[in-house]
């Protein structure tokens, strides 16, 4: 219980969990002025109670952004590696809509197998930073042995400072924070 909200702390076996889920929830609740109560009993289960402050102000309606003249597009082949199936599917859909050829993998080992057997050129690796078995940075190193000119864009639900604090990200790497809009994804991929 003392460590449950620490980033990268997990009681699961190696490769079965990243230890980021509860840390993300904790961060979201704290950012919104709330707190979490946890009670746990062996053989009975665990209960989480989240308390968030009630909004007392006026409702503010956000205006949608003005339509853009064009969104960055490209014909290149991208390999997207994401262990969350919904995000993997959405990323593929968004990128194909921008004209890219998109290969997908749910695990780093699947990505390496796919790339090793792929006959064409892979121009960009878009990978989650934290995945079971291997982090995104280590995956990019392995992928560059197959494609020396491969460009890499890393993504995470954590900010670059939190990921960097744990030695996974350095200032030379390209990074996009999840969640991201189609416009932001298009710009970062083109960059």
N, C-alpha and C positions, 0 to 999 in steps of 0.2 A: 504493500500500500504506500510506503514511503517514497518509492521510486516510480510509481505507475505513470506519472505525467512527464517524466524526463524523456527528451528526444532520444531515440535509438535504444531505449530500455525495453526488453521483451523477455517474457518467460517461455516463449515458444522455442522449439528446436531451430537450429541453424537453417536458414533458408525458408522458414515457415512464417516469418513475420519480421517487419522492419522496426517495430516499436515507435512508429510515428503517428498512428491513429489517435490514441488518447492524448498525445502531446498536441496534435492539431486541434482537437476539441477543446482542450484546456486553453490554448491560445485564443481561440475564437470567443469562448465564454468570457475570458479575462478582458479582451479588447472591448467587449460590449458591457463592461461593468458588472459582470455576474460572478457567480461562484458555483462550485460543484461539491456535493456531499456524496461520499461513497461508503456503502456498508457491504461487508462480505463475510459469509460464514461458510466454512468447509461443508461440502455436500448439500448446501442449501442454495448457493448462488450469490450473485453480486447485484447490488442495486445502485444505479447512478441517478442522482437527482440534480438537475440543472436549474439554477435560478438566474433569471435575467430581469433587469429592471424594466418596469412598465414605461412605455413611451408616453410622455405627457405633453409634448409639443404639438404644433399644427402639422397636418399632413402636407408634405411638399411633393408636388408632382414634377418629376424630372422630364426635361425636354429631350427628345431623341436628337442624336447628332445629325448635323446637316449631311445630306448624301454626298459621298465622295465621288470625284470624277472617275477615278480608277483605283482598283486594288492591285497591289503588286502580284504578278503572276509569273509562272515559269514552266518550262517544259521538262525540267530535270527529273531524275528518279530519286525518291526519298525513301529511307527506311525508318519507320516509326516503331519504337519499342516502348511499350507501356503495359504494365501488368494489370491495369484496371480495364476490363473489357469494354465498358461503356465509353471511356475516354479514348481508347484505341480506335473504336469504330467511328466516333465523332471526329477525331483528328484525321482519319482517312477520308471521311466524307468532305470535310472542309478543304483539305489539301487537293483532292481530286477536282473539286469545284474550282480551284485556282489553276488547273491545267497540269498539275504535277502527276507523274506516275508514282503510285504509292505502294510500297511493300510494307507489310506489318508483321510484327512478332510480339507475343505476349511475355516472352522471357528472354534474357540475354543469350542463353544457350540456343534457343530457337533462332534468334537473330544471326548468330554466328554461322549456324548451319545453313540458313537461307542465303546469307551473303556468299558463303563458300561455294554454293551451287548455282549462284546467279550468273548468267552469261554476260549480261550487260554491265554498264557502269553505274555505280551508286554514288550520287553526288553529295548527299547530305544524310547524316544520321541525326534524327530527332529522338532523343531518349530521355526517359524519366531518370532522375538522379538516384533515387532510392528504390531498389527492387530486390526481391529475394534472390540470393545466390551471388549476385555481382552488382556493384553500383555502376551508374552510367559512365563515370570517368574510366573505370577499368574496362568496360565494354568498348569505349571509344579507342582505347589503346589496342585492344585485340582486333578491332575492325580495321584500324589503320595498317595492320600487318597484311591485310587482304587488299585494301584500297588506300595506298599511301597519300593520295591527295584528297581524301574524304574530309569534308567539313562537318563540324558537329555543333548541334544546338541542344542544350540541356534544359530540361523543364522539371519543375517541382512545385508542390503546394506550399513548400516552405520558402521563406525569403532567401536571397543569396547570402545574407549575413549568417543566418542560422546554419545553412548547409556548409558555408565556408568555415564556420567556427568548429565544425567537426572534421575538417580536413578533406572534404570531398570536392570542394569547388575552389578554384583560385581565380584571381583577377583576369587571367588570360582567356578564360573560357566564356563562350556565348551562352546566355541564360535567359529563359522566359519564365515568368511566374505564373503558375496555374491558380485560378482559372484565367483564361485569356480569351479575348474576342477574336473573331475571324480577321478583323483588320490588323490587330496587333500580331497575330500569328503570321499573317501574310507578310507584314513588314519585316519581322525578325527572320523568317525563312529567306526572304530575298536578300537581306543584309548578309 
